[in-house]
Amino acid sequence: MRSFILVIIMILGITGCSFDKTVSFTEKTEVKTQYQVVDDKGNILDFTDTPKRIYATTLSLEEILTDLVPLERIAAISEPAADPKISLIADKAAQIPLKLPQKVSAEQILAIKPDLVIVQENSNTAFIQSLKDVGLKVYITKIPTTLDMVRKRIIKLSEAVNEKKQGSIVIKELDKKTTFVKEVTDTIPVSEKKILMGYSLLGVFGSAEGLFNDICINSGVTNGAALACLVRGEHLSKEKILEVDPDVLMFSDYSSTQEGDTVLFRKEVLSDPALQSIKAIKNNNIIIIKDRYRYAASQYIGDGILDIAQKHIQNILRRIKNKSVT
């Protein structure tokens, strides 16, 4: 009987000891989700902590990131982001020690040990999968084609980096600029609404499906390329340009994507004998903007809209003033 009791005590002792160890192990390894987000591809990302080593793979995403989080939370920045000729965030990029090439490999990203990588949906599928395969947390975002999509992109990214409050501040500043432009352009008579045609070093750009078309709409002008039914990837003939007869021609101060002298190119277009009859050249209605404003898929879309509106409205006011004087 005594031996039986001893056996029971030993079993209970072993069981109790085993139970205590199990509880201890569970408590140490239990991972609690702090917050959860869904990217633009429907992927669910669980965060156990706010990401502190973030890497974004395109300049537009970097532009957003540098306004959402303290710079020390950005693991690395691209070399183009630090180039003052190209970048709108060169001053901020200069404060981030590690610079990576514009085209970066999965191995280079892995080496900086990011806890969040933000990519665009047009990134190579195999590249995105390779990042996931090595255990990196990857957030995929759509490429915006409208102002509203840019706003949503900023809001969703602010949620991903756990900075909703800062995201609201960025959106408020963006809305302030676009609302101001709308209030002013809405007062312009329909008869004074202008057709703007934008040039890159490859020629007229801005299909109706692209972001630049929506930038034009929000700037109070009509996109001449859309009127001419320009198809993305194709060129607009001089005959089409003459047919549209734009009121304003727009050029970039620099090209970050195409090689060539932007000043020389502008002179060649404006002195082209075949284009001398269009209103923009006859009235010298030429505006020059920062290259990044052409496709600003970040909060800087507000600056692009404001800049285009201010410059073309100045031309309108100058013409109205001249008419009233005469």
The 8 nearest C-alpha neighbors of each residue, nearest first, counted from 0:
[[1, 3, 2, 4, 5, 6, 7, 8],
 [0, 2, 4, 3, 5, 6, 7, 8],
 [3, 1, 5, 0, 4, 6, 7, 8],
 [4, 2, 0, 6, 5, 1, 7, 8],
 [5, 3, 7, 1, 6, 2, 8, 0],
 [4, 6, 2, 8, 3, 7, 9, 1],
 [7, 5, 9, 3, 4, 8, 10, 2],
 [6, 8, 4, 10, 9, 5, 11, 3],
 [7, 9, 5, 11, 6, 10, 12, 4],
 [10, 8, 12, 6, 7, 11, 13, 5],
 [11, 9, 7, 13, 12, 8, 14, 6],
 [12, 10, 14, 8, 9, 13, 15, 7],
 [11, 13, 9, 15, 10, 14, 8, 16],
 [12, 14, 16, 10, 15, 11, 17, 9],
 [15, 13, 11, 17, 16, 12, 10, 18],
 [14, 16, 18, 12, 17, 13, 11, 19],
 [15, 17, 13, 19, 14, 18, 12, 20],
 [16, 18, 14, 20, 15, 19, 13, 21],
 [19, 17, 15, 21, 20, 16, 14, 22],
 [20, 18, 16, 22, 21, 17, 23, 15],
 [21, 19, 23, 17, 18, 22, 24, 16],
 [20, 22, 18, 24, 23, 19, 25, 17],
 [23, 21, 25, 19, 20, 24, 26, 18],
 [22, 24, 20, 26, 21, 25, 19, 27],
 [23, 25, 21, 27, 22, 26, 20, 28],
 [26, 24, 22, 28, 27, 23, 29, 21],
 [25, 27, 23, 24, 29, 28, 22, 21],
 [26, 28, 24, 25, 29, 23, 30, 22],
 [27, 29, 25, 26, 30, 24, 23, 31],
 [28, 30, 26, 25, 27, 31, 24, 32],
 [31, 29, 28, 32, 47, 27, 26, 33],
 [30, 32, 47, 33, 29, 46, 34, 48],
 [33, 31, 47, 34, 46, 45, 30, 35],
 [32, 34, 47, 46, 48, 31, 35, 45],
 [35, 33, 46, 32, 45, 47, 36, 48],
 [34, 36, 45, 44, 46, 43, 37, 33],
 [37, 35, 44, 43, 159, 38, 45, 34],
 [36, 38, 43, 42, 41, 44, 39, 35],
 [39, 37, 41, 42, 40, 139, 138, 140],
 [40, 38, 140, 41, 139, 141, 37, 42],
 [39, 41, 38, 42, 139, 140, 37, 120],
 [40, 42, 38, 39, 37, 43, 139, 36],
 [41, 43, 37, 38, 40, 44, 39, 138],
 [44, 42, 37, 36, 41, 45, 38, 35],
 [43, 45, 36, 35, 37, 42, 46, 136],
 [44, 46, 35, 32, 34, 43, 47, 36],
 [47, 45, 48, 34, 32, 33, 35, 44],
 [46, 48, 32, 33, 31, 45, 34, 30],
 [49, 47, 46, 33, 50, 32, 34, 51],
 [48, 50, 161, 51, 160, 46, 47, 33],
 [51, 49, 114, 52, 160, 48, 115, 53],
 [50, 52, 72, 53, 49, 114, 73, 74],
 [53, 51, 74, 113, 72, 114, 73, 50],
 [54, 52, 73, 115, 74, 113, 116, 51],
 [53, 55, 116, 74, 73, 75, 117, 113],
 [56, 54, 117, 61, 116, 60, 57, 118],
 [55, 57, 118, 117, 54, 60, 58, 61],
 [58, 56, 60, 59, 55, 61, 118, 119],
 [57, 59, 61, 60, 62, 80, 56, 77],
 [58, 60, 62, 61, 297, 57, 296, 63],
 [61, 59, 63, 62, 57, 58, 55, 64],
 [60, 62, 64, 58, 63, 59, 55, 65],
 [63, 61, 59, 60, 64, 65, 58, 297],
 [64, 62, 60, 61, 66, 65, 297, 67],
 [63, 65, 61, 67, 66, 62, 60, 68],
 [66, 64, 62, 63, 67, 68, 61, 70],
 [65, 67, 64, 63, 68, 62, 169, 69],
 [68, 66, 64, 65, 165, 166, 63, 157],
 [67, 69, 65, 66, 64, 70, 72, 162],
 [70, 68, 71, 72, 65, 67, 73, 66],
 [71, 69, 72, 73, 68, 65, 95, 94],
 [70, 72, 73, 69, 95, 74, 51, 52],
 [71, 73, 51, 52, 70, 69, 53, 74],
 [72, 74, 53, 52, 71, 70, 75, 54],
 [75, 73, 52, 53, 54, 72, 113, 111],
 [76, 74, 97, 73, 98, 54, 95, 99],
 [77, 75, 98, 99, 92, 97, 78, 95],
 [78, 76, 99, 98, 80, 79, 101, 100],
 [77, 79, 81, 80, 98, 100, 99, 101],
 [80, 78, 82, 81, 77, 86, 101, 85],
 [81, 79, 86, 77, 78, 82, 89, 92],
 [80, 82, 89, 92, 79, 78, 93, 83],
 [81, 83, 79, 84, 85, 80, 86, 89],
 [84, 82, 89, 86, 85, 81, 87, 80],
 [85, 83, 82, 86, 253, 255, 87, 89],
 [86, 84, 83, 82, 255, 79, 87, 291],
 [85, 87, 80, 83, 88, 89, 82, 84],
 [86, 88, 89, 85, 83, 291, 62, 80],
 [87, 89, 91, 86, 90, 92, 80, 62],
 [90, 88, 81, 92, 83, 86, 91, 80],
 [91, 89, 93, 88, 92, 94, 81, 83],
 [92, 90, 88, 93, 89, 94, 65, 95],
 [93, 91, 89, 81, 94, 95, 90, 80],
 [92, 94, 90, 91, 95, 81, 89, 96],
 [93, 95, 92, 91, 96, 90, 70, 71],
 [94, 96, 92, 93, 97, 75, 70, 76],
 [97, 95, 94, 98, 75, 93, 76, 92],
 [96, 98, 75, 95, 76, 99, 74, 77],
 [99, 97, 76, 77, 78, 75, 96, 100],
 [98, 100, 77, 78, 76, 101, 97, 75],
 [101, 99, 102, 78, 77, 103, 98, 79],
 [100, 102, 77, 103, 78, 79, 99, 57],
 [103, 101, 100, 104, 99, 56, 77, 57],
 [102, 104, 100, 101, 107, 105, 99, 108],
 [105, 103, 107, 106, 108, 102, 126, 109],
 [104, 106, 108, 107, 130, 109, 129, 126],
 [105, 107, 109, 104, 108, 110, 103, 130],
 [108, 106, 110, 104, 109, 105, 103, 111],
 [109, 107, 105, 110, 106, 111, 104, 112],
 [108, 110, 106, 112, 107, 111, 105, 113],
 [109, 111, 107, 108, 112, 106, 113, 105],
 [110, 112, 109, 108, 113, 74, 107, 75],
 [113, 111, 109, 110, 114, 108, 52, 74],
 [114, 112, 52, 115, 53, 111, 54, 74],
 [113, 115, 52, 50, 53, 136, 112, 135],
 [116, 114, 53, 136, 113, 137, 50, 54],
 [115, 117, 137, 54, 55, 53, 136, 138],
 [118, 116, 55, 138, 137, 139, 54, 56],
 [119, 117, 139, 56, 55, 138, 140, 116],
 [120, 118, 140, 121, 139, 122, 141, 142],
 [119, 121, 141, 122, 140, 139, 118, 142],
 [122, 120, 119, 123, 142, 124, 141, 118],
 [123, 121, 120, 119, 124, 118, 127, 126],
 [122, 124, 126, 125, 127, 121, 120, 128],
 [125, 123, 127, 126, 128, 122, 121, 120],
 [124, 126, 128, 127, 123, 129, 122, 130],
 [127, 125, 123, 129, 124, 128, 130, 105],
 [128, 126, 124, 130, 129, 125, 123, 131],
 [127, 129, 131, 125, 130, 126, 132, 124],
 [128, 130, 132, 126, 131, 127, 125, 133],
 [131, 129, 127, 128, 132, 135, 133, 105],
 [130, 132, 128, 135, 134, 129, 133, 127],
 [131, 133, 129, 134, 130, 128, 135, 127],
 [134, 132, 131, 130, 135, 129, 109, 128],
 [133, 135, 131, 132, 136, 130, 129, 137],
 [134, 136, 131, 130, 133, 137, 114, 115],
 [135, 137, 115, 116, 114, 131, 134, 138],
 [138, 136, 116, 117, 115, 135, 139, 131],
 [137, 139, 117, 38, 116, 118, 140, 136],
 [140, 138, 118, 119, 38, 120, 39, 117],
 [139, 141, 119, 39, 120, 118, 38, 138],
 [142, 140, 120, 119, 39, 143, 139, 152],
 [141, 143, 119, 144, 140, 120, 296, 121],
 [144, 142, 148, 149, 145, 141, 296, 210],
 [143, 145, 210, 209, 142, 148, 208, 146],
 [146, 144, 148, 147, 210, 213, 143, 149],
 [145, 147, 149, 148, 150, 213, 144, 214],
 [146, 148, 150, 145, 149, 151, 143, 144],
 [149, 147, 151, 143, 145, 150, 146, 152],
 [148, 150, 152, 146, 147, 151, 143, 296],
 [151, 149, 147, 153, 148, 152, 154, 146],
 [150, 152, 148, 154, 149, 153, 155, 147],
 [153, 151, 149, 155, 150, 154, 148, 156],
 [152, 154, 156, 150, 151, 155, 157, 149],
 [153, 155, 151, 157, 152, 156, 166, 150],
 [156, 154, 158, 152, 157, 153, 151, 159],
 [157, 155, 159, 153, 158, 154, 152, 160],
 [156, 158, 162, 163, 166, 154, 155, 160],
 [157, 159, 161, 155, 156, 163, 160, 162],
 [158, 160, 156, 157, 161, 36, 155, 162],
 [159, 161, 157, 158, 162, 50, 156, 49],
 [162, 160, 158, 159, 157, 163, 49, 50],
 [161, 163, 157, 165, 164, 160, 158, 166],
 [164, 162, 166, 157, 158, 165, 161, 167],
 [165, 163, 167, 166, 162, 168, 157, 161],
 [164, 166, 168, 167, 162, 163, 67, 169],
 [165, 167, 163, 157, 169, 164, 168, 154],
 [168, 166, 170, 164, 165, 169, 171, 163],
 [167, 169, 165, 171, 166, 170, 172, 164],
 [168, 170, 166, 172, 167, 171, 173, 165],
 [171, 169, 173, 167, 172, 168, 174, 166],
 [170, 172, 168, 174, 173, 169, 167, 175],
 [171, 173, 175, 169, 170, 174, 168, 176],
 [174, 172, 170, 301, 175, 176, 171, 298],
 [175, 173, 177, 171, 176, 172, 178, 170],
 [174, 176, 172, 178, 173, 177, 171, 179],
 [177, 175, 179, 174, 173, 178, 301, 180],
 [176, 178, 180, 174, 179, 175, 301, 181],
 [179, 177, 181, 175, 180, 176, 174, 182],
 [178, 180, 182, 176, 177, 181, 175, 183],
 [179, 181, 177, 183, 178, 182, 184, 305],
 [182, 180, 178, 184, 183, 179, 185, 177],
 [183, 181, 179, 185, 180, 184, 178, 186],
 [182, 184, 180, 181, 185, 186, 179, 187],
 [183, 185, 181, 186, 187, 219, 182, 180],
 [186, 184, 182, 183, 187, 181, 219, 188],
 [185, 187, 184, 183, 188, 182, 181, 189],
 [186, 188, 184, 185, 191, 189, 192, 183],
 [189, 187, 190, 191, 186, 192, 185, 184],
 [188, 190, 192, 191, 187, 193, 186, 185],
 [191, 189, 188, 192, 187, 193, 315, 194],
 [190, 192, 188, 189, 193, 187, 315, 319],
 [193, 191, 189, 190, 220, 188, 187, 194],
 [192, 194, 220, 246, 191, 221, 195, 247],
 [193, 195, 221, 245, 246, 223, 220, 222],
 [196, 194, 247, 222, 223, 245, 248, 221],
 [195, 197, 223, 248, 249, 222, 245, 224],
 [198, 196, 249, 203, 248, 204, 250, 195],
 [199, 197, 203, 202, 250, 204, 249, 200],
 [198, 200, 202, 201, 203, 204, 250, 197],
 [201, 199, 202, 257, 198, 261, 264, 259],
 [202, 200, 199, 203, 198, 234, 257, 204],
 [201, 203, 198, 199, 200, 204, 234, 235],
 [202, 204, 198, 197, 235, 199, 196, 224],
 [203, 205, 198, 197, 202, 224, 206, 199],
 [206, 204, 224, 211, 212, 209, 207, 225],
 [205, 207, 225, 229, 208, 209, 231, 230],
 [206, 208, 225, 212, 209, 205, 228, 229],
 [209, 207, 206, 144, 210, 212, 205, 231],
 [210, 208, 144, 206, 211, 207, 212, 205],
 [209, 211, 144, 213, 145, 212, 294, 214],
 [212, 210, 214, 213, 209, 205, 294, 293],
 [211, 213, 215, 210, 214, 207, 209, 222],
 [214, 212, 216, 215, 210, 211, 145, 217],
 [213, 215, 211, 217, 212, 216, 304, 218],
 [216, 214, 218, 212, 213, 220, 217, 222],
 [217, 215, 213, 219, 218, 214, 220, 221],
 [216, 218, 214, 219, 215, 213, 304, 181],
 [219, 217, 308, 215, 304, 216, 220, 214],
 [218, 220, 184, 216, 217, 215, 308, 221],
 [221, 219, 193, 215, 216, 218, 194, 192],
 [222, 220, 194, 195, 215, 223, 216, 193],
 [221, 223, 195, 225, 224, 215, 212, 194],
 [222, 224, 196, 226, 195, 225, 194, 221],
 [225, 223, 227, 226, 229, 222, 205, 206],
 [224, 226, 207, 228, 206, 227, 223, 222],
 [227, 225, 223, 228, 224, 222, 243, 229],
 [226, 228, 224, 225, 229, 223, 239, 243],
 [229, 227, 225, 226, 230, 224, 206, 207],
 [228, 230, 206, 224, 227, 225, 235, 231],
 [231, 229, 233, 206, 232, 228, 234, 207],
 [230, 232, 233, 206, 229, 205, 204, 208],
 [231, 233, 230, 234, 229, 204, 206, 205],
 [234, 232, 231, 230, 235, 229, 204, 206],
 [235, 233, 236, 202, 203, 232, 229, 204],
 [236, 234, 203, 239, 229, 237, 233, 240],
 [235, 237, 238, 239, 234, 240, 241, 203],
 [238, 236, 240, 239, 241, 235, 273, 274],
 [237, 239, 241, 236, 240, 242, 235, 243],
 [240, 238, 242, 236, 237, 241, 243, 227],
 [239, 241, 237, 243, 242, 238, 244, 236],
 [242, 240, 244, 238, 239, 243, 237, 277],
 [241, 243, 239, 240, 244, 238, 227, 237],
 [242, 244, 240, 241, 245, 239, 227, 223],
 [243, 245, 241, 277, 242, 240, 278, 246],
 [246, 244, 194, 247, 195, 243, 279, 196],
 [247, 245, 279, 278, 194, 193, 195, 244],
 [248, 246, 195, 279, 284, 245, 285, 194],
 [249, 247, 285, 196, 195, 197, 279, 286],
 [248, 250, 197, 286, 287, 285, 198, 196],
 [249, 251, 287, 198, 197, 288, 286, 199],
 [252, 250, 290, 288, 253, 287, 289, 254],
 [251, 253, 289, 288, 287, 290, 261, 250],
 [254, 252, 251, 290, 261, 255, 289, 84],
 [255, 253, 256, 257, 290, 251, 261, 258],
 [254, 256, 85, 257, 253, 290, 258, 291],
 [257, 255, 254, 258, 200, 253, 290, 85],
 [258, 256, 254, 255, 259, 200, 201, 199],
 [257, 259, 256, 254, 260, 200, 255, 261],
 [260, 258, 261, 257, 200, 254, 264, 263],
 [259, 261, 263, 262, 264, 258, 253, 200],
 [260, 262, 264, 263, 253, 265, 259, 252],
 [263, 261, 265, 264, 260, 266, 252, 253],
 [262, 264, 266, 260, 265, 261, 267, 259],
 [263, 265, 261, 267, 262, 266, 260, 268],
 [266, 264, 262, 268, 267, 263, 261, 269],
 [267, 265, 263, 269, 264, 268, 270, 262],
 [266, 268, 264, 270, 265, 269, 271, 263],
 [269, 267, 271, 265, 266, 270, 264, 274],
 [268, 270, 266, 267, 271, 265, 280, 274],
 [269, 271, 267, 268, 266, 272, 275, 274],
 [270, 272, 268, 273, 274, 269, 267, 275],
 [273, 271, 274, 275, 270, 269, 276, 268],
 [272, 274, 271, 275, 237, 276, 241, 270],
 [275, 273, 272, 276, 271, 277, 241, 269],
 [276, 274, 272, 277, 273, 280, 281, 271],
 [275, 277, 274, 278, 281, 280, 273, 241],
 [276, 278, 244, 279, 275, 280, 274, 241],
 [277, 279, 281, 246, 280, 282, 245, 244],
 [280, 278, 246, 247, 284, 282, 277, 281],
 [279, 281, 283, 282, 278, 277, 275, 284],
 [280, 282, 278, 283, 279, 277, 276, 275],
 [283, 281, 279, 284, 280, 278, 246, 285],
 [282, 284, 280, 281, 279, 285, 278, 247],
 [285, 283, 279, 247, 282, 280, 248, 314],
 [284, 286, 248, 283, 247, 249, 279, 287],
 [287, 285, 249, 248, 250, 310, 288, 284],
 [286, 288, 250, 251, 249, 252, 285, 289],
 [289, 287, 251, 252, 290, 250, 286, 292],
 [290, 288, 252, 291, 292, 251, 253, 287],
 [289, 291, 251, 292, 253, 293, 254, 252],
 [292, 290, 293, 289, 295, 294, 85, 86],
 [293, 291, 303, 295, 290, 289, 294, 300],
 [294, 292, 291, 290, 295, 211, 303, 289],
 [295, 293, 292, 211, 296, 291, 210, 300],
 [294, 296, 300, 292, 297, 299, 291, 293],
 [297, 295, 59, 294, 149, 143, 300, 298],
 [296, 298, 299, 295, 59, 63, 300, 149],
 [299, 297, 300, 173, 301, 63, 169, 296],
 [300, 298, 302, 301, 297, 295, 303, 292],
 [299, 301, 295, 303, 298, 302, 297, 304],
 [302, 300, 299, 304, 173, 303, 176, 177],
 [303, 301, 305, 299, 300, 304, 306, 176],
 [302, 304, 292, 300, 306, 301, 305, 307],
 [305, 303, 218, 301, 307, 302, 306, 214],
 [304, 306, 302, 308, 303, 307, 309, 301],
 [305, 307, 303, 309, 308, 304, 302, 310],
 [306, 308, 310, 304, 309, 305, 311, 303],
 [309, 307, 218, 305, 311, 306, 310, 312],
 [310, 308, 312, 306, 307, 311, 305, 313],
 [311, 309, 313, 307, 312, 308, 306, 286],
 [310, 312, 314, 313, 308, 309, 307, 315],
 [313, 311, 315, 314, 309, 310, 308, 316],
 [312, 314, 316, 310, 315, 311, 317, 309],
 [313, 315, 311, 317, 312, 316, 318, 284],
 [316, 314, 312, 318, 313, 317, 319, 311],
 [317, 315, 319, 313, 318, 314, 320, 312],
 [316, 318, 314, 320, 315, 319, 313, 321],
 [317, 319, 321, 315, 320, 316, 322, 314],
 [320, 318, 316, 322, 321, 317, 315, 323],
 [319, 321, 317, 323, 318, 322, 316, 324],
 [322, 320, 318, 324, 319, 323, 317, 325],
 [321, 323, 319, 325, 320, 324, 318, 317],
 [322, 324, 320, 325, 321, 319, 318, 317],
 [325, 323, 321, 322, 320, 319, 318, 317],
 [324, 322, 323, 321, 320, 319, 318, 317]]
